[in-house]
Amino acid sequence: ANRAQCYVAGASRGQTINATVSSRNGKVTFVDTGETSYSKYLERSGDHTFCVRNYGGTTAYTLTVSIQ
């Protein structure tokens, strides 16, 4: 609870990373946006990091990531 967990995805310049997070307590969000969805157009190739934070008690969550 109340900790961030970061993930790394490799992608190429010009692609877009789209991600969503859902949790049983409804309190897990992306650190950058405070929302349950994240989208970023990539200006450079390589590894890209995004983090989620659980603002509630201990819970399971599902993270779905797509790169287009």
N, C-alpha and C positions, 0 to 999 in steps of 0.2 A: 504494500500500500504506500502511496505517495512517493513512488520511485519512478524514475524514467528508465526505459529500456530502449536502446538504439539498435537499428538495423542498417545494414549496408547492402546496396544493390548496384551492380555494375550495369551501365547503360551507355549508349552512344549519343554524341551530340545530335540534336534535332529530334530526339525521342522525348516522350512524356512519361513520367512515372505517375501512376494513379494508385492511390491506396485508400482503404477504408478499414476502420476498426470498430468492432462491436463487443460489448461486454454485458455480463449479467447485471452488474450494478449501474450501468449507464454512465460511469464516471471515468472511462478511459478515453483520452483524446490525444491528438497529435500536439506535441510541445509547441511547434512553430505557429499553429493556427488556433489551438484551443477547440478545434472541431473534430468530428469523427471521420472527416474525409480530407485527403491531401492530394494535390496535383501540382506537378512542377515540370515545366518545359526545360529541357537540359541544354544549356549553352556550351557545355564541354563534355567530352567523353571521359569515362572513368568511373570510380566508385562514388556513390552519393549516399549520404547518411540522413536518416530521418528517425525521430524518436517519438515514442508514446509515453504518456504518464498516466498512472492510476491515481486519481484524486479521492478515491473512496477506500473502503476496506479491501481486504484480499479478495480477488476475483479472477476468474478465467476470462480470457478475451480471444477474439479471432481477428487476425490481421490478414487482409487480402491485398495483394500487390500485383499490378499489371504494368508492363512496359510496352509502349506502342511506338 
